[in-house]
Amino acid sequence: TWDGPSVLAKFAKAVTQRGIPWAAVFGNHDSEDEMSRESQIKYLQGLPYSLVERGPKDIHGVGNYILKVKSADPYVSIREYHMPCVDNNCSSMTHILTLYFLDSGSYYQGFWDFFGMFHPTEYDFLHQDQIDWFLQESCRC
């Protein structure tokens, strides 16, 4: 599309109208319009109920981040989930799930034609610094 902001707003419309917190992660085709990933992240962060983060600037990609999902009821029985108390406070919300968002990149290789059009030949991939970051962060329990 030539109108990235309207597409992103349409994407988020269903959840924002319902007041649902949401998150997103980039994939291979998300840099094919006029908006850079940096611009898209800033735009997504400005939408209602967005939990999107830019992530560390010292690793490959934009939008590598972590979200910790906690129980909605601060008084939910922790034993029900077979989980220990969070911060030794059994009345706090229980950490139920950790979500890891990793930017898979756009295109790894390709060529430019005579008219200045880029023709991708191979998709990008998760880079070693992203894997190292994930391993480091996932060990913090």
Secondary structure, DSSP 8 states (H G I E B T S, - for coil): ---HHHHHHHHHHHHHHTT--B-----TTTTSSSS-HHHHHHHHHHSTTB------TTSSSS--EEEEEE-S-TTS-GGGGT---BTTBTTS--EEEEEEE----SEEEEEE-TTS-EEEEEE----HHHHHHHHHHHT--
